[in-house]
């Protein structure tokens, strides 16, 4: 790809509560396929913003995630978060085989078991919040502990290990340059931990998700040791970190939109549909994630992307595409289609989405039932927001009830 003044420098460091990033909005409005420079990595990349173009890049075999391995690709963090052997940098058919095996860990029966466990965890956390009394920090009492406890229960990770594992995951998400040595070390430590744990479950499988993955068969196929290690690691990171931040973001959205809160109080059956619309609407992260490489020349929206070029997509802008969504910048609880892209799309749609949705439904269903008058304990403009991670989320959410 040639370089030049036409490439836009994009730090993607905007973190004003849950307002939409003005740089992203400008790019989606002015140049739906544009060239950008990111804070880390070598050279430039394409950014694809429209819903249909994002769908093309995420499903067309002419774009490869696997081809980014070994390249110092433009990215948001100083150390790439992704593992070279992880499913999220595989292409079909290799990823299809792995997804088929992993999906066996998310059967309806397993999800129902996870729902029961999640309900037990939520009840305990909200009991503790009640005992603490008002005001209480919803991030401290629910958003932070719930996904960590749940994913550690589902993976059967010993409780004394969970805090350190979470610290490693957070270190890997930090966007500051001085954090890079710590991020490299955290990634290695996590990997070593899961290599040992998955080996134990291979030898002595139990009822947990790692054991289900270790023993899952597709014909004669099993996950090999390396695949199992990386998959367990990915499940821990995505299974607690992102769900924590979405719990915070969704809570903030409900607590600052009395009309939405009122609808869900009066019509709790609307919760699953409302959660899907809020997931579409909320800008849940900064910038972009793992890119792809064009394997041949491809034209998108009149722009030719050359073979070998790095291509990023924005699920955030796809979720706000006015050609796809009527009144895209409005939160409309009656909206039922088209599907949002918050969990990704195509061969890399989040495998843990069913567990995340289960946690969100149980958490908010129980919260609104037990605390129908829940409200922010301070003005919304006084809430402090994270500024050091790729994720957008409130640092605290003091509430009364």
C-alpha positions, 0 to 999 in steps of 0.5 A, a space after each residue: 500500500 502506498 503511503 501519503 497524506 491521504 491516510 488519516 491519523 487515528 488515535 481513537 482515544 475518544 472516551 467521553 462517556 458513551 458518546 459516539 467517537 467523532 473521528 469514527 463518525 466523520 470517517 463513516 460519513 465522509 469516506 466509508 472505505 478510508 486509509 488510516 494510521 493507528 497508534 502502534 504497528 507498521 504502516 497504514 491500513 484500510 478502515 471499512 465502516 459500512 454494514 454491508 462492506 463490513 459483512 463482506 470483509 468478515 465473510 469473504 474468503 479473499 480477506 484473511 485473518 490468518 495472514 496477519 500472523 507474523 506482521 507488525 500490523 497497525 493496531 490499538 495496543 503496543 503488544 498484539 493481544 491475539 495469540 498466533 494459534 487462537 481461533 480468532 486468527 484462523 480462517 475457514 476451514 481450520 476455524 470451522 473445525 475448531 468452532 464446531 468442536 467449541 460449540 459443543 461446549 455451548 449446547 442448550 443444556 450447558 447454557 441452561 446449567 450456566 444460567 442456573 449458576 449465574 442466577 446463584 451468583 447474581 443472587 449472592 452478589 445482590 444480597 451482599 449489596 443489600 447488606 452494604 446499603 445505599 449508596 453502593 457501587 454497582 461496578 464493585 458489587 455486580 459488574 466486576 465480580 459477576 463475569 469473573 465468578 461465572 467464567 471461573 465457575 464455568 471453567 472450574 478455575 480455583 478461586 484463589 487463582 482468579 484475581 491474578 488471571 484477571 489482572 493478567 487479562 487487564 494488563 494485556 488490554 492496556 494501550 499505553 506504550 510503557 505497559 508493553 513489557 508487562 503485557 508480554 509477561 502477562 500473556 506468557 504467564 496466562 498461557 503457562 497457567 492454562 497449558 497446565 490446567 488444560 493438561 490436568 483436565 485432559 487427564 481427569 475431565 469433569 463437568 466444566 467447560 474446559 473438560 467439555 472442550 477437551 473431550 468434544 469430538 467432531 467425528 474423530 477430531 479433538 482439539 489438540 493440546 495447543 488449541 485447547 490451551 489457547 481456547 481456554 485462555 480466550 474464553 477467560 479473557 473474553 468471558 469476563 473482561 468484555 462482559 464486565 464492561 458491557 454490564 457497566 455500560 448497560 447499567 449506565 445507559 439504563 440509569 441515565 434513560 428513565 424512559 427505558 428503565 420505566 419500560 423494562 420495569 413495566 414490561 420485564 418480558 421486553 428485556 431480551 429485545 431491549 438488551 440487543 438494541 442497547 448492545 447495538 447502540 452502545 459504543 462498547 470499545 475504542 477504535 478497531 480490533 484484529 484486522 484482515 489481509 486482502 489476499 487479492 485485489 477487491 473493490 469495496 464501495 468504489 475503492 480498490 483494496 490491493 492484495 497484501 493490504 491490511 483491512 480493519 473493520 468497525 463494528 461500531 460504525 456498522 451498528 450505526 449505518 443509516 443505510 441499514 438501520 432506521 434512525 440509527 442514533 436513536 435507542 429504539 426498544 421496538 427495533 428487532 432487525 437487522 442483527 447488530 455486530 457487537 459480537 462480531 460477524 461471520 467466521 469470527 462471531 463470538 463463540 461465548 455470546 450465548 453465555 454473555 447474553 445469559 449473564 446480562 439477562 439474569 443480571 438485569 432481570 434480577 436487578 430490576 426485580 429486586 431494586 425497582 427504584 434503582 437510580 444513580 447516586 450522583 449526577 451522570 456528568 460526575 461519573 468517571 470513565 476508563 481512559 487507558 484501555 481499548 474498552 469504554 466503561 465507567 470506573 464506578 456507578 454509585 446507586 441508591 434504591 
